[in-house]
Amino acid sequence: MNKIKLYEFLGLSEVEQYNAVWSLGVHVDTYIKDYLAINLCVINDFYCEVYFDMKINKILYKKTFKQGELLDKYLNKIKI
């Protein structure tokens, strides 16, 4: 499972999706808001945000996307 498209990723079980994020994803950035750490990873042609609650030390959920406003919070770190 070296290359995976978003549609294929979404067809995986929850456990397989997290395994794909950890094994195939490249960590891009972490956005912290209050006690929530949002880790942005890129997997081939799509992104995955993993939401982690730092208070209870637990992964809450993830969001996958290709583009759009979910990327906006990371753009201020890019120098053009």
BELWOTA-V819221 format. One record per run of one state. SS is the DSSP state (H for helix, E for strand, - for the rest). FROM is the first residue (numbers start at 1). TO is the last residue. If there is no record, write none. Layout:
ss->SS from->FROM to->TO
ss->SS from->FROM to->TO
This chain:
ss->- from->1 to->5
ss->H from->6 to->10
ss->- from->11 to->13
ss->H from->14 to->24
ss->- from->25 to->25
ss->E from->26 to->33
ss->- from->34 to->35
ss->E from->36 to->43
ss->- from->44 to->45
ss->E from->46 to->53
ss->- from->54 to->57
ss->E from->58 to->65
ss->- from->66 to->68
ss->H from->69 to->75
ss->- from->76 to->80
